[in-house]
Each structure stands twice: as structure tokens, then as C-alpha cells.
Amino acid sequence: MLVLATPIAAGKIFFPSVLLPALAAAVALSLISGGVYLFNDIMDRKADRAHPKKRFRPIASGELSVRPALLAAVLLLVAGNLLAAFISPATLAVTGGYSLLMLFYSAALKHEPVIDIAVVAVGFVLRAVAGGVAAHIFISHWFLLVAGFGSLFVVAGKRYSELITHREGAVASRRSLASYTPGFLNFVRSVAAGATVITYCQWAFERAAMHSGLPILIEISIAPFVLAILRYALLIENGVAEAPEELLIHDTTLLALGLSWSAIMAVGLFVF
């Protein structure tokens, strides 16, 4: 979704010269992410066994041994970066940087308070950058800020849910959590949420000014976007944001807001 977000936001996703390289970049990042997650689970296999949920992961539970998992991780990383190189050297530069950053994160940076959530947020931004670079699309600085602060908001909410829901097991599997407090994580997500809303408004106004169809719809999209941020903040406060991908699917209110935002943007960007 993040890789394709840049060409979608630019309103050019249906151009074959944009869609094909963007899809290829999405596949490349999916392969690389798979390799990174395998490597991360290998590094955390002992600590994950102390976590009430993570102990059921294949490597932590012993269902998958380390050697084939490591081989699969290497193959996925190589395949993803080779595909990126086929797209363009610039795309390879982004995916290569992403690969190194996330491997370093899994090996060491994930245990450094503040740095860990910042690196994860940067990783999400690089995915969005990859989509723009692959499709040769100008990437608005406001768009990058939305992606960055939005990712920081989600990651801080994830850490908060981990901390208040499975404190002992979570701290055992992620040492940086020992340095966090609910108050600090609330502060981070408040700052990130406010910055996300402000930068999205700036992007919407900028995009509307450049659009020749019905720009008011792009500006109207601010309403469901802000409501979705508020809804997600409520879910974080209830301690159920440990798995963001599950919330996007199972929370009907959040899903409805997301679909409303998507419909408004689709009409505003592609119909008029």
C-alpha cells in the first residue's frame, strides 16, 4: 500500500509507464520485507519465547529451524534487490538502503529507546519513496511528512499497546520497552498525530491547487482522514493497537472511514 501510495496520490497510477514499475517496486519491497522479518525473528527467537503471543511464531516455537529460515531470508533479500536493480539504479539505491537499515535495526537499533521507533518510521517512508522513484514521480515533501509522522504515530501506538497489555513479556522480548512509560508514548503519539494532521492538510491544499478537476473533494478528504486518526487514537488508548494490520481489517468504524476517504480521493483524483 505504501509503495503504491505515491503514484496514487499523484493521480497517475493508471498510466502503464507508472503502474508497472510501481507494482514491480511493491513486489521488490514485499520480498525484502519478508527477508527482514525472517532475520528479525531469527535474532529474537529466544526473547520471543517469553512473549505470550510471539512465542507461537514459527522460529520461536521451533516449528521452523534457523538454517532454512536464514537461507530464505538471504534469498528474499537478494531477489528483492535484484528486481529493484532491474527497475532502475535509483530504485536499487532506495531498497538497498532500506535493507541495510532494517537489518541493522534487527541486529542492534531495535534495543535503543526512541531510535527504534524512529527507524521503523523511516522504513515506512522509504517504502513510499521507492514507489515514487520507481515510477519517476515527483514526491511532495508534504506527502513524505505525512508518511513519516503517520508511521511514527502508528509505531508509538503499537509500543503503547505492547507495554500496557503484555508488560513483562513485551519487555523481555523488546528491551527498549523497559525505558518507555505510557506517559512518554502518549506524548510521542500526540505530537505525531498533530503533525500528521497538519502535514496532511498542507498536502491536500497543495494537491488541490495543482488539480484541474474538482479540487474541493481533495480538501473534503481531510474530514475522514482526521476522524480516522482520532478513531485510531481511541483504539490505542484501549490497548488494542499491537497489530495495526488487524485493526484496519476488523474495526468496522476505522474501515468505514478508510473506505470513505478512499472513495472521496478516488473521485477527486481520477474522475474529474
Buried (B, 14 or more C-beta within 10 A) or exposed (E): EBBBBBBBBBBBBEBEEBBEBBBBBBBBBBBBBBBBBBBBBBBBBEBBBBBEBBBEBEBBEEEBEEEEBBEBBEBBBBBBBEBBBEBBEBBBBBBBBBBEBBBEBBEEBBBBBEBBBBBBBBBBBBBBBBBBBBBBBEBBEBBBBBBBBBBBBBBBBBBBBBBBBBEEBBBBBBBBBEEBEBEBBBEBBEBBBEBBBBBBBBBBBBBBEEBEBBBEBBBBBBEBBBBBBEBBBBBBBEBBBBEBEEBBEEBEEBBBBBEBBEEBBBBBBEEE
